[in-house]
Amino acid sequence: MARNDTDERLRSIPIFSELSKKELRAVSRLMTEVEVREGRSLTRQGEVGREFMIIMRGTAVVRRSGRKVADLGPGDFLGELAVLSGAPRTADVVATSDMTLETLNRREFMSLLDESAAIAKKILIGAVKRLHELDSSKTA
Protein backbone atom coordinates (compact mmCIF):
# COMPACT_ATOMS: atom_id res chain seq x y z
CA MET A 1 0.00 0.00 0.00
CA ALA A 2 1.27 3.48 -0.81
CA ARG A 3 2.46 5.55 2.14
CA ASN A 4 0.04 8.37 1.24
CA ASP A 5 -2.83 5.91 1.61
CA THR A 6 -1.40 4.76 4.94
CA ASP A 7 -1.07 8.39 6.11
CA GLU A 8 -4.77 8.97 5.37
CA ARG A 9 -5.81 5.71 7.03
CA LEU A 10 -3.75 6.63 10.09
CA ARG A 11 -5.51 10.01 10.27
CA SER A 12 -8.84 8.16 10.61
CA ILE A 13 -7.61 6.40 13.78
CA PRO A 14 -8.46 8.34 16.96
CA ILE A 15 -4.94 8.29 18.45
CA PHE A 16 -3.59 9.96 15.29
CA SER A 17 -6.53 12.20 14.36
CA GLU A 18 -5.01 15.43 15.68
CA LEU A 19 -1.62 15.07 14.01
CA SER A 20 -0.42 17.32 11.22
CA LYS A 21 0.43 15.88 7.79
CA LYS A 22 4.12 16.15 8.67
CA GLU A 23 3.60 14.24 11.94
CA LEU A 24 1.53 11.59 10.14
CA ARG A 25 4.32 11.10 7.59
CA ALA A 26 6.83 10.69 10.42
CA VAL A 27 4.62 8.07 12.09
CA SER A 28 3.96 6.32 8.80
CA ARG A 29 7.69 6.01 8.05
CA LEU A 30 8.22 4.18 11.34
CA MET A 31 5.48 1.62 10.74
CA THR A 32 5.57 -1.71 8.97
CA GLU A 33 2.44 -3.07 7.30
CA VAL A 34 1.71 -6.72 8.05
CA GLU A 35 -0.96 -8.93 6.48
CA VAL A 36 -2.42 -11.52 8.87
CA ARG A 37 -4.61 -14.51 8.04
CA GLU A 38 -7.74 -15.40 9.98
CA GLY A 39 -6.93 -17.64 12.95
CA ARG A 40 -3.41 -16.33 13.49
CA SER A 41 -2.37 -15.48 17.03
CA LEU A 42 -1.28 -11.85 17.38
CA THR A 43 -0.31 -12.10 21.06
CA ARG A 44 -0.11 -14.86 23.64
CA GLN A 45 -0.82 -14.16 27.29
CA GLY A 46 2.36 -14.41 29.35
CA GLU A 47 4.79 -14.05 26.44
CA VAL A 48 7.16 -11.12 26.04
CA GLY A 49 5.71 -8.41 23.82
CA ARG A 50 7.88 -6.79 21.18
CA GLU A 51 5.38 -4.98 18.96
CA PHE A 52 2.68 -2.36 19.19
CA MET A 53 -0.06 -3.04 16.61
CA ILE A 54 -2.79 -0.94 15.06
CA ILE A 55 -5.64 -2.68 13.25
CA MET A 56 -6.15 -1.08 9.85
CA ARG A 57 -8.50 -3.75 8.45
CA GLY A 58 -10.11 -6.84 9.94
CA THR A 59 -11.13 -8.07 13.38
CA ALA A 60 -9.69 -9.92 16.36
CA VAL A 61 -10.86 -11.36 19.67
CA VAL A 62 -9.16 -10.74 23.02
CA ARG A 63 -9.15 -13.49 25.64
CA ARG A 64 -7.72 -13.24 29.13
CA SER A 65 -7.20 -16.55 30.93
CA GLY A 66 -9.42 -18.16 28.28
CA ARG A 67 -12.33 -15.75 28.82
CA LYS A 68 -13.40 -13.42 26.03
CA VAL A 69 -12.98 -9.82 27.13
CA ALA A 70 -13.19 -7.81 23.90
CA ASP A 71 -13.56 -7.70 20.15
CA LEU A 72 -11.19 -5.44 18.21
CA GLY A 73 -11.52 -3.83 14.80
CA PRO A 74 -10.16 -1.08 12.57
CA GLY A 75 -8.68 1.77 14.61
CA ASP A 76 -8.09 -0.34 17.71
CA PHE A 77 -4.55 -0.87 18.95
CA LEU A 78 -2.88 -3.48 21.10
CA GLY A 79 0.45 -4.37 22.60
CA GLU A 80 1.12 -1.02 24.25
CA LEU A 81 1.25 -2.43 27.80
CA ALA A 82 3.90 -5.05 27.06
CA VAL A 83 5.94 -2.69 24.87
CA LEU A 84 5.80 0.18 27.38
CA SER A 85 6.62 -1.88 30.46
CA GLY A 86 8.54 -4.87 29.14
CA ALA A 87 6.05 -7.01 31.11
CA PRO A 88 4.50 -10.15 29.63
CA ARG A 89 1.42 -9.87 27.40
CA THR A 90 -1.80 -9.61 29.42
CA ALA A 91 -4.05 -11.44 26.92
CA ASP A 92 -4.31 -13.70 23.91
CA VAL A 93 -5.39 -11.89 20.75
CA VAL A 94 -6.42 -13.93 17.70
CA ALA A 95 -7.44 -12.70 14.25
CA THR A 96 -11.10 -13.50 13.54
CA SER A 97 -10.74 -12.38 9.91
CA ASP A 98 -7.92 -11.63 7.51
CA MET A 99 -6.27 -8.45 8.77
CA THR A 100 -3.95 -5.61 7.87
CA LEU A 101 -1.89 -4.30 10.77
CA GLU A 102 0.56 -1.45 11.10
CA THR A 103 3.27 -2.41 13.58
CA LEU A 104 6.03 -0.72 15.50
CA ASN A 105 8.78 -2.52 17.38
CA ARG A 106 9.73 -1.35 20.87
CA ARG A 107 12.44 1.08 19.68
CA GLU A 108 10.15 2.60 17.05
CA PHE A 109 7.28 2.80 19.53
CA MET A 110 9.41 4.64 22.10
CA SER A 111 10.66 6.97 19.36
CA LEU A 112 7.06 7.75 18.43
CA LEU A 113 6.19 8.57 22.06
CA ASP A 114 9.26 10.82 22.32
CA GLU A 115 8.35 12.70 19.14
CA SER A 116 4.64 13.28 19.77
CA ALA A 117 3.23 14.34 23.11
CA ALA A 118 -0.32 14.07 21.67
CA ILE A 119 0.15 10.41 20.70
CA ALA A 120 2.00 9.64 23.94
CA LYS A 121 -0.88 11.05 25.97
CA LYS A 122 -3.53 9.06 24.07
CA ILE A 123 -1.57 5.80 24.23
CA LEU A 124 -0.79 6.23 27.91
CA ILE A 125 -4.45 6.97 28.71
CA GLY A 126 -5.39 3.82 26.76
CA ALA A 127 -2.79 1.83 28.68
CA VAL A 128 -4.08 3.06 32.05
CA LYS A 129 -7.65 2.14 31.05
CA ARG A 130 -6.49 -1.36 30.07
CA LEU A 131 -4.64 -1.74 33.37
CA HIS A 132 -7.78 -0.66 35.22
CA GLU A 133 -9.86 -3.19 33.25
CA LEU A 134 -7.31 -5.91 33.99
CA ASP A 135 -7.31 -5.05 37.70
CA SER A 136 -11.14 -4.97 37.77
CA SER A 137 -11.38 -8.38 36.10
CA LYS A 138 -9.10 -9.86 38.79
CA THR A 139 -11.41 -8.65 41.57
CA ALA A 140 -14.67 -9.62 39.83
C-alpha positions as CSV (number, residue, x, y, z in Angstrom):
1,M,0.0,0.0,0.0
2,A,1.3,3.5,-0.8
3,R,2.5,5.5,2.1
4,N,0.0,8.4,1.2
5,D,-2.8,5.9,1.6
6,T,-1.4,4.8,4.9
7,D,-1.1,8.4,6.1
8,E,-4.8,9.0,5.4
9,R,-5.8,5.7,7.0
10,L,-3.8,6.6,10.1
11,R,-5.5,10.0,10.3
12,S,-8.8,8.2,10.6
13,I,-7.6,6.4,13.8
14,P,-8.5,8.3,17.0
15,I,-4.9,8.3,18.4
16,F,-3.6,10.0,15.3
17,S,-6.5,12.2,14.4
18,E,-5.0,15.4,15.7
19,L,-1.6,15.1,14.0
20,S,-0.4,17.3,11.2
21,K,0.4,15.9,7.8
22,K,4.1,16.1,8.7
23,E,3.6,14.2,11.9
24,L,1.5,11.6,10.1
25,R,4.3,11.1,7.6
26,A,6.8,10.7,10.4
27,V,4.6,8.1,12.1
28,S,4.0,6.3,8.8
29,R,7.7,6.0,8.1
30,L,8.2,4.2,11.3
31,M,5.5,1.6,10.7
32,T,5.6,-1.7,9.0
33,E,2.4,-3.1,7.3
34,V,1.7,-6.7,8.0
35,E,-1.0,-8.9,6.5
36,V,-2.4,-11.5,8.9
37,R,-4.6,-14.5,8.0
38,E,-7.7,-15.4,10.0
39,G,-6.9,-17.6,13.0
40,R,-3.4,-16.3,13.5
41,S,-2.4,-15.5,17.0
42,L,-1.3,-11.9,17.4
43,T,-0.3,-12.1,21.1
44,R,-0.1,-14.9,23.6
45,Q,-0.8,-14.2,27.3
46,G,2.4,-14.4,29.3
47,E,4.8,-14.0,26.4
48,V,7.2,-11.1,26.0
49,G,5.7,-8.4,23.8
50,R,7.9,-6.8,21.2
51,E,5.4,-5.0,19.0
52,F,2.7,-2.4,19.2
53,M,-0.1,-3.0,16.6
54,I,-2.8,-0.9,15.1
55,I,-5.6,-2.7,13.3
56,M,-6.2,-1.1,9.9
57,R,-8.5,-3.8,8.5
58,G,-10.1,-6.8,9.9
59,T,-11.1,-8.1,13.4
60,A,-9.7,-9.9,16.4
61,V,-10.9,-11.4,19.7
62,V,-9.2,-10.7,23.0
63,R,-9.2,-13.5,25.6
64,R,-7.7,-13.2,29.1
65,S,-7.2,-16.5,30.9
66,G,-9.4,-18.2,28.3
67,R,-12.3,-15.8,28.8
68,K,-13.4,-13.4,26.0
69,V,-13.0,-9.8,27.1
70,A,-13.2,-7.8,23.9
71,D,-13.6,-7.7,20.1
72,L,-11.2,-5.4,18.2
73,G,-11.5,-3.8,14.8
74,P,-10.2,-1.1,12.6
75,G,-8.7,1.8,14.6
76,D,-8.1,-0.3,17.7
77,F,-4.6,-0.9,18.9
78,L,-2.9,-3.5,21.1
79,G,0.4,-4.4,22.6
80,E,1.1,-1.0,24.2
81,L,1.2,-2.4,27.8
82,A,3.9,-5.0,27.1
83,V,5.9,-2.7,24.9
84,L,5.8,0.2,27.4
85,S,6.6,-1.9,30.5
86,G,8.5,-4.9,29.1
87,A,6.0,-7.0,31.1
88,P,4.5,-10.1,29.6
89,R,1.4,-9.9,27.4
90,T,-1.8,-9.6,29.4
91,A,-4.0,-11.4,26.9
92,D,-4.3,-13.7,23.9
93,V,-5.4,-11.9,20.7
94,V,-6.4,-13.9,17.7
95,A,-7.4,-12.7,14.3
96,T,-11.1,-13.5,13.5
97,S,-10.7,-12.4,9.9
98,D,-7.9,-11.6,7.5
99,M,-6.3,-8.4,8.8
100,T,-4.0,-5.6,7.9
101,L,-1.9,-4.3,10.8
102,E,0.6,-1.4,11.1
103,T,3.3,-2.4,13.6
104,L,6.0,-0.7,15.5
105,N,8.8,-2.5,17.4
106,R,9.7,-1.3,20.9
107,R,12.4,1.1,19.7
108,E,10.1,2.6,17.0
109,F,7.3,2.8,19.5
110,M,9.4,4.6,22.1
111,S,10.7,7.0,19.4
112,L,7.1,7.8,18.4
113,L,6.2,8.6,22.1
114,D,9.3,10.8,22.3
115,E,8.4,12.7,19.1
116,S,4.6,13.3,19.8
117,A,3.2,14.3,23.1
118,A,-0.3,14.1,21.7
119,I,0.2,10.4,20.7
120,A,2.0,9.6,23.9
121,K,-0.9,11.1,26.0
122,K,-3.5,9.1,24.1
123,I,-1.6,5.8,24.2
124,L,-0.8,6.2,27.9
125,I,-4.4,7.0,28.7
126,G,-5.4,3.8,26.8
127,A,-2.8,1.8,28.7
128,V,-4.1,3.1,32.0
129,K,-7.7,2.1,31.0
130,R,-6.5,-1.4,30.1
131,L,-4.6,-1.7,33.4
132,H,-7.8,-0.7,35.2
133,E,-9.9,-3.2,33.3
134,L,-7.3,-5.9,34.0
135,D,-7.3,-5.1,37.7
136,S,-11.1,-5.0,37.8
137,S,-11.4,-8.4,36.1
138,K,-9.1,-9.9,38.8
139,T,-11.4,-8.7,41.6
140,A,-14.7,-9.6,39.8
